[in-house]
Amino acid sequence: MALGIEEAGFRHHTVVERDKYCCDTIRENQARGFKSLHGWCLYPGDVKDFDYSSIKTEVDLLAGGPPCQPFSIGGKHQAYNDDRDMFPQVVKAVRELKPRAILVENVKGFTRKTFSNYFSYVVLQLSHPEVVRKKNEQWTEHLARLEKFHTKGSWSGLQYNVVPRLLNAANFGVPQKRERVFFVGFRSDLGVEWTFPEKTHSLESLLVDQFVTGEYWERHCVAKRLRPKPSAKLASRILSMKAENLTLFETERNKLPWRTVRDAISDLPDPEREDCSAFHNHWHNPGARSYTGHTGSPLDEPAKTLKAGDHGVPGGENTLSKLDGSVRYFTVREAARLQTFPDDYVFHGAWTETMRQLGNAVPVRLGWIVAKDIRHRLAVLR
């Protein structure tokens, strides 16, 4: 997300990161002269220990991605009882830095009904960061106090207008079906009116590209006899679209097709058969297997969500489903393409650690799209 924010025109004062492998990756790319990392001041430690008083300038944007494991569908679902819940630290940072805008990201699992009260609690804390939780006050009691404060009508002190939204990265040109919840807020004294960017890509446009006009296959030089048929689910959707007399086609005309795995990696050499030395982090890792519910990503759709397990890449995940029915792990470079990292960005560490970094990352393009809109609104105010 930091790379996307940098590309949107922001300049980072400080980047806080506790994972040593991520820090090594940042340092290595800085040493290689990677332009977007120029001037980054890296704090390699726990955000709990960071001294915000060291930042003397006004902060335009505070951005972060608190650990997703407390809310992940594949996690232990402990939320506020999980030591890795860093949302209280996000609120502390907002309270101390008083940024003009905030941008926070987390997993789709946080939007589940199980966490609905805590989700509301986070939004209210970000909205009123100076209404601090008291010593020995339960979070539910603090939530009730925040609700009263929020509804009483007369506010004072530091306030933010916060809006959350669940975004699918595939709808913004990322070759991956990756759904994440974003919280965006503007300091209330700025009077900003804002909404999330409209999606730029769609599944419907991809279906037209593949199975109505056939232009997708022609771009990739796929012979007609080698073009796969749509799945039963997609075939039904195509028939439904046609039954609507192309009305949906007209609706989606201004949307680009979802980008697929083939779109993202077709120009890379086959890591099982070809010399890949010209590309960073592009080597074959053997041993991939399919499991029930974990069958790999089809070549001609956006990839399934890349994941990072607590103890390495989960079995059956982060794999490509090949046309012959077998699977293989994505290389680190392929996974980086699916997360829209540039090819000259190098990942440090063994395969497991580099894939963990990628599984935990926000797609660069998605971070750029949201941050670009935020920067535009802030620039208008100057």
C-alpha positions as CSV (number, residue, x, y, z in Angstrom):
1,M,0.0,0.0,0.0
2,A,2.9,2.3,0.7
3,L,4.2,1.9,-2.8
4,G,0.8,2.8,-4.2
5,I,0.5,5.8,-2.0
6,E,3.9,7.0,-3.1
7,E,2.9,6.6,-6.7
8,A,-0.2,8.7,-6.0
9,G,2.0,11.6,-5.2
10,F,2.4,11.4,-1.4
11,R,5.9,11.4,0.1
12,H,6.5,9.2,3.2
13,H,7.9,10.7,6.3
14,T,8.1,7.5,8.2
15,V,7.4,3.8,7.4
16,V,6.8,1.6,10.5
17,E,7.3,-2.1,9.9
18,R,8.0,-4.8,12.5
19,D,8.5,-7.8,10.2
20,K,12.2,-8.2,9.7
21,Y,11.8,-9.8,6.3
22,C,9.7,-6.9,5.0
23,C,12.3,-4.5,6.4
24,D,15.0,-6.4,4.6
25,T,13.0,-6.1,1.4
26,I,12.6,-2.4,1.8
27,R,16.3,-1.9,2.5
28,E,17.4,-4.1,-0.4
29,N,15.3,-2.1,-2.8
30,Q,16.5,1.2,-1.4
31,A,20.1,-0.1,-1.9
32,R,19.2,-0.9,-5.5
33,G,18.0,2.6,-6.0
34,F,14.3,1.9,-6.4
35,K,12.9,5.3,-6.9
36,S,9.6,5.1,-5.0
37,L,11.5,4.2,-1.8
38,H,13.8,7.2,-2.0
39,G,13.7,9.2,1.3
40,W,11.8,6.6,3.2
41,C,12.7,6.7,6.9
42,L,12.2,3.1,8.0
43,Y,11.4,2.3,11.6
44,P,12.0,-1.4,12.1
45,G,10.0,-2.1,15.2
46,D,6.6,-2.4,16.8
47,V,4.3,0.5,16.3
48,K,3.5,0.4,20.0
49,D,7.0,1.7,20.6
50,F,7.0,4.5,18.1
51,D,7.3,8.0,19.3
52,Y,4.9,10.2,17.3
53,S,6.3,13.4,18.8
54,S,9.3,12.8,16.6
55,I,7.2,13.9,13.6
56,K,7.2,17.7,13.6
57,T,5.5,18.4,10.3
58,E,1.8,18.4,9.5
59,V,0.7,15.0,8.3
60,D,-1.5,14.9,5.2
61,L,-2.2,11.2,5.3
62,L,-1.9,8.5,7.9
63,A,-2.2,5.0,6.3
64,G,-1.8,1.5,7.6
65,G,-2.9,-2.1,7.4
66,P,-3.3,-3.5,10.9
67,P,-2.7,-7.3,11.1
68,C,-5.6,-9.1,9.6
69,Q,-5.3,-12.4,11.5
70,P,-7.7,-11.4,14.3
71,F,-10.5,-11.0,11.7
72,S,-9.5,-13.4,8.9
73,I,-11.8,-16.2,7.9
74,G,-8.8,-18.5,8.1
75,G,-7.7,-17.2,11.5
76,K,-8.8,-17.8,15.1
77,H,-11.5,-15.1,15.0
78,Q,-10.5,-13.6,18.4
79,A,-10.8,-10.0,17.2
80,Y,-10.4,-7.7,20.2
81,N,-9.1,-10.6,22.3
82,D,-6.2,-11.1,20.0
83,D,-2.9,-9.5,20.9
84,R,-2.4,-8.7,17.2
85,D,-5.4,-6.4,17.1
86,M,-3.6,-3.1,16.2
87,F,-6.7,-0.9,15.7
88,P,-6.2,0.7,19.1
89,Q,-2.7,1.7,17.9
90,V,-4.3,3.2,14.7
91,V,-6.6,5.3,16.8
92,K,-3.6,6.4,19.0
93,A,-1.7,7.5,15.9
94,V,-4.7,9.5,14.6
95,R,-5.1,11.2,18.0
96,E,-1.4,12.1,18.3
97,L,-0.6,13.1,14.6
98,K,-4.0,14.7,13.7
99,P,-3.6,13.9,10.0
100,R,-5.7,15.6,7.4
101,A,-6.8,12.2,6.1
102,I,-6.6,8.5,7.1
103,L,-6.6,5.3,5.1
104,V,-6.8,1.9,6.8
105,E,-7.2,-1.5,5.2
106,N,-8.2,-4.9,6.5
107,V,-9.6,-8.3,5.4
108,K,-13.2,-8.9,4.2
109,G,-13.7,-11.1,7.2
110,F,-13.8,-8.0,9.4
111,T,-17.2,-7.2,7.8
112,R,-18.8,-10.5,9.0
113,K,-21.8,-10.3,11.3
114,T,-19.7,-11.8,14.1
115,F,-17.7,-8.6,14.3
116,S,-20.4,-6.1,13.5
117,N,-20.3,-4.4,16.9
118,Y,-16.5,-4.2,16.9
119,F,-16.6,-2.9,13.3
120,S,-18.9,-0.1,14.4
121,Y,-16.6,0.5,17.4
122,V,-13.6,1.0,15.1
123,V,-15.4,3.4,12.9
124,L,-16.6,5.5,15.9
125,Q,-13.1,5.5,17.4
126,L,-11.6,6.7,14.2
127,S,-14.4,9.4,14.0
128,H,-13.7,10.6,17.6
129,P,-10.1,9.7,18.5
130,E,-10.0,12.0,21.5
131,V,-12.8,10.2,23.2
132,V,-10.3,7.8,24.9
133,R,-11.1,4.5,26.5
134,K,-10.8,4.8,30.3
135,K,-8.8,2.6,32.4
136,N,-10.6,-0.7,33.2
137,E,-13.4,0.3,30.8
138,Q,-14.6,-2.6,28.7
139,W,-14.7,-2.0,24.9
140,T,-18.4,-2.5,24.9
141,E,-18.8,0.3,27.5
142,H,-16.6,2.5,25.5
143,L,-18.7,1.8,22.4
144,A,-21.8,2.9,24.3
145,R,-20.1,6.1,25.4
146,L,-18.9,6.8,21.8
147,E,-22.5,6.2,20.5
148,K,-23.9,8.8,22.9
149,F,-21.1,11.2,22.0
150,H,-21.7,10.7,18.3
151,T,-25.4,11.2,18.4
152,K,-25.6,14.2,20.8
153,G,-25.3,16.6,17.9
154,S,-22.7,19.1,19.2
155,W,-19.1,18.0,18.7
156,S,-15.9,19.5,19.8
157,G,-12.3,18.6,19.4
158,L,-10.7,16.4,16.8
159,Q,-13.3,14.7,14.5
160,Y,-13.1,12.7,11.3
161,N,-15.8,11.9,8.7
162,V,-15.1,8.2,8.2
163,V,-16.6,5.9,5.5
164,P,-15.8,2.2,5.1
165,R,-16.2,0.3,1.9
166,L,-15.5,-3.3,0.8
167,L,-13.5,-3.3,-2.5
168,N,-12.7,-6.1,-4.9
169,A,-9.3,-5.5,-6.4
170,A,-10.4,-7.2,-9.6
171,N,-12.8,-4.3,-10.2
172,F,-9.8,-1.9,-10.4
173,G,-7.6,-3.7,-12.8
174,V,-5.8,-6.0,-10.4
175,P,-5.5,-9.6,-11.8
176,Q,-6.8,-11.1,-8.5
177,K,-10.1,-11.5,-6.8
178,R,-9.0,-9.9,-3.6
179,E,-11.8,-8.3,-1.4
180,R,-10.6,-6.0,1.4
181,V,-12.4,-3.4,3.5
182,F,-11.0,0.1,3.5
183,F,-11.7,2.9,6.0
184,V,-11.1,6.4,4.7
185,G,-11.6,9.5,6.8
186,F,-11.1,13.3,6.4
187,R,-10.7,15.7,9.3
188,S,-14.1,17.3,9.8
189,D,-12.8,20.9,9.9
190,L,-11.7,20.4,6.2
191,G,-15.3,20.1,5.0
192,V,-14.4,17.4,2.4
193,E,-17.1,15.7,0.4
194,W,-15.8,12.3,-0.8
195,T,-16.8,8.9,-2.0
196,F,-14.8,5.9,-3.1
197,P,-13.7,5.7,-6.7
198,E,-16.0,4.0,-9.2
199,K,-14.8,0.6,-10.4
200,T,-12.9,0.6,-13.7
201,H,-13.1,-3.1,-14.7
202,S,-15.9,-5.8,-14.6
203,L,-16.5,-9.5,-15.0
204,E,-19.2,-8.8,-17.5
205,S,-16.7,-7.0,-19.8
206,L,-14.4,-10.0,-19.5
207,L,-17.1,-12.4,-20.5
208,V,-17.9,-10.3,-23.5
209,D,-14.2,-10.1,-24.4
210,Q,-13.8,-13.9,-24.1
211,F,-17.1,-15.5,-25.2
212,V,-18.9,-12.9,-27.3
213,T,-16.3,-11.0,-29.3
214,G,-13.4,-13.4,-28.7
215,E,-11.0,-10.6,-28.7
216,Y,-9.3,-11.9,-25.5
217,W,-8.2,-15.1,-27.2
218,E,-7.0,-13.2,-30.2
219,R,-4.9,-10.9,-28.1
220,H,-3.2,-13.9,-26.6
221,C,-3.0,-15.8,-29.9
222,V,-4.9,-18.8,-28.6
223,A,-6.2,-21.0,-31.4
224,K,-10.0,-21.7,-31.4
225,R,-9.5,-25.4,-30.7
226,L,-7.5,-24.5,-27.5
227,R,-10.0,-22.0,-26.1
228,P,-11.7,-23.3,-23.0
229,K,-15.4,-23.3,-22.7
230,P,-17.0,-21.2,-19.9
231,S,-17.9,-23.0,-16.7
232,A,-21.6,-23.9,-16.2
233,K,-21.9,-20.9,-13.9
234,L,-20.4,-18.4,-16.3
235,A,-22.3,-19.9,-19.3
236,S,-25.5,-19.3,-17.4
237,R,-24.5,-15.7,-16.7
238,I,-23.7,-15.2,-20.4
239,L,-27.1,-16.5,-21.5
240,S,-28.7,-14.3,-19.0
241,M,-26.8,-11.3,-20.4
242,K,-27.9,-12.2,-23.9
243,A,-31.5,-12.6,-22.8
244,E,-31.4,-9.0,-21.6
245,N,-30.8,-8.0,-25.2
246,L,-27.3,-6.6,-24.5
247,T,-28.6,-4.1,-22.0
248,L,-25.9,-5.1,-19.6
249,F,-23.3,-4.9,-22.4
250,E,-24.3,-1.2,-22.8
251,T,-24.1,-0.7,-19.1
252,E,-20.6,-2.1,-18.9
253,R,-19.3,-0.5,-22.1
254,N,-17.2,2.0,-20.2
255,K,-15.7,-0.8,-18.0
256,L,-12.6,-2.6,-19.0
257,P,-12.4,-6.5,-18.7
258,W,-11.2,-8.0,-15.5
259,R,-7.5,-8.8,-15.9
260,T,-6.7,-12.5,-15.7
261,V,-3.7,-14.6,-14.7
262,R,-2.9,-15.0,-18.3
263,D,-2.9,-11.2,-18.8
264,A,-0.5,-10.8,-15.9
265,I,2.1,-13.6,-16.5
266,S,1.9,-14.7,-20.2
267,D,5.1,-12.8,-21.1
268,L,7.1,-14.5,-18.3
269,P,9.1,-17.7,-19.2
270,D,7.7,-21.0,-17.9
271,P,9.6,-21.6,-14.7
272,E,9.4,-25.4,-15.1
273,R,10.9,-25.5,-18.5
274,E,12.7,-22.2,-19.4
275,D,15.6,-20.0,-18.3
276,C,14.1,-17.4,-15.9
277,S,17.4,-15.7,-14.9
278,A,16.3,-12.4,-16.6
279,F,13.6,-11.9,-14.0
280,H,14.0,-11.3,-10.3
281,N,12.4,-13.9,-7.9
282,H,11.2,-16.1,-10.8
283,W,12.0,-19.7,-9.9
284,H,10.0,-22.9,-9.7
285,N,9.1,-24.2,-6.2
286,P,8.0,-27.9,-6.5
287,G,5.5,-29.8,-4.4
288,A,2.2,-28.1,-5.1
289,R,-0.9,-30.1,-4.6
290,S,-4.7,-29.6,-4.8
291,Y,-6.9,-30.0,-1.8
292,T,-10.7,-29.9,-1.5
293,G,-11.6,-26.2,-1.8
294,H,-8.1,-25.3,-2.8
295,T,-7.7,-26.1,-6.4
296,G,-5.6,-23.3,-7.7
297,S,-6.3,-20.3,-9.8
298,P,-7.6,-20.7,-13.4
299,L,-5.4,-19.2,-16.1
300,D,-8.2,-17.2,-17.7
301,E,-9.8,-15.5,-14.7
302,P,-8.3,-13.2,-12.0
303,A,-6.4,-15.2,-9.5
304,K,-7.9,-16.3,-6.3
305,T,-6.8,-14.3,-3.2
306,L,-3.1,-14.8,-2.5
307,K,-2.8,-15.8,1.2
308,A,-0.1,-15.8,3.9
309,G,-0.4,-18.5,6.6
310,D,1.0,-18.2,10.1
311,H,3.4,-21.0,9.3
312,G,4.1,-20.4,5.6
313,V,1.9,-20.7,2.5
314,P,-1.2,-22.8,3.3
315,G,-1.4,-26.1,1.5
316,G,-3.1,-25.9,-1.9
317,E,-3.0,-22.1,-1.9
318,N,-1.2,-19.7,-4.2
319,T,-1.1,-22.1,-7.1
320,L,-1.8,-22.0,-10.8
321,S,-4.3,-24.5,-12.2
322,K,-2.7,-25.5,-15.5
323,L,-4.6,-26.4,-18.6
324,D,-3.7,-30.1,-18.3
325,G,-5.4,-30.2,-14.9
326,S,-2.2,-30.2,-12.8
327,V,-1.2,-27.4,-10.4
328,R,2.1,-25.6,-9.6
329,Y,3.0,-22.9,-7.2
330,F,3.1,-19.4,-8.5
331,T,6.6,-18.1,-8.5
332,V,7.4,-15.1,-6.3
333,R,7.6,-12.9,-9.5
334,E,4.2,-14.2,-10.7
335,A,2.6,-13.5,-7.3
336,A,4.2,-10.1,-7.4
337,R,2.6,-9.5,-10.8
338,L,-0.8,-10.6,-9.4
339,Q,-0.3,-8.0,-6.6
340,T,0.8,-5.4,-9.3
341,F,4.3,-4.9,-8.0
342,P,6.8,-3.7,-10.7
343,D,9.2,-6.2,-12.0
344,D,12.2,-4.3,-10.7
345,Y,11.0,-4.6,-7.1
346,V,12.9,-7.4,-5.5
347,F,11.7,-9.5,-2.6
348,H,14.2,-10.6,0.1
349,G,14.2,-14.0,1.8
350,A,13.3,-17.6,1.2
351,W,10.3,-18.6,-0.9
352,T,8.0,-19.0,2.2
353,E,8.9,-15.6,3.6
354,T,8.6,-13.8,0.3
355,M,5.2,-15.4,-0.4
356,R,4.1,-14.4,3.1
357,Q,5.0,-10.8,2.3
358,L,3.0,-10.9,-0.9
359,G,0.1,-12.6,0.8
360,N,-0.1,-9.9,3.4
361,A,0.3,-7.0,0.9
362,V,-2.2,-4.6,-0.5
363,P,-2.1,-4.6,-4.3
364,V,0.0,-1.6,-5.4
365,R,-2.5,-0.6,-8.0
366,L,-5.4,-0.6,-5.5
367,G,-3.5,1.5,-3.0
368,W,-2.6,3.9,-5.8
369,I,-6.3,4.3,-7.0
370,V,-7.7,5.0,-3.5
371,A,-4.7,7.3,-2.5
372,K,-4.9,9.2,-5.7
373,D,-8.5,10.2,-5.0
374,I,-7.6,11.2,-1.5
375,R,-4.7,13.3,-2.7
376,H,-6.9,15.0,-5.3
377,R,-9.4,16.1,-2.6
378,L,-6.6,17.4,-0.3
379,A,-4.9,19.2,-3.2
380,V,-8.2,21.1,-4.0
381,L,-8.2,22.5,-0.4
382,R,-4.7,24.1,-0.7
